[in-house]
Amino acid sequence: MVVKRANHLKEGLRLVVDVSNAWVEPAALEQLQECSASHHLPQAIDPLQSECKISVLAPARDTPISTRAKALGLAA
């Protein structure tokens, strides 16, 4: 919803979603990457299918989640 609102506030706005230091479910990350490639949000979110320029900064694939969590102070 944040991306949809920002996209509607200013036409041609380039949005960057930085989840590089977050744990993201693989399905959610895949959907974000599909939005980036297609330049559209899912139809359920944006039925009008307005063009959306979104870039996704994804977590490093070779860094185990537990290592990232420790680096962020989230793991015991």
C-alpha angles and dihedrals in degrees: 000000000000090000091048093051094046090047091053095046095064127015115231094018114155111222126201119200107198111199093148092120097037135088106243125184108246093238092053092048090049091052091050090050091049089053089051092051097044096039089226136098119233112286091241089061098038111022090178090058096221115189111266125192104205131162123193123211100202130197116267107269095215095054113092114234091237090057092051091047091052091049089053093046092246099118126071 
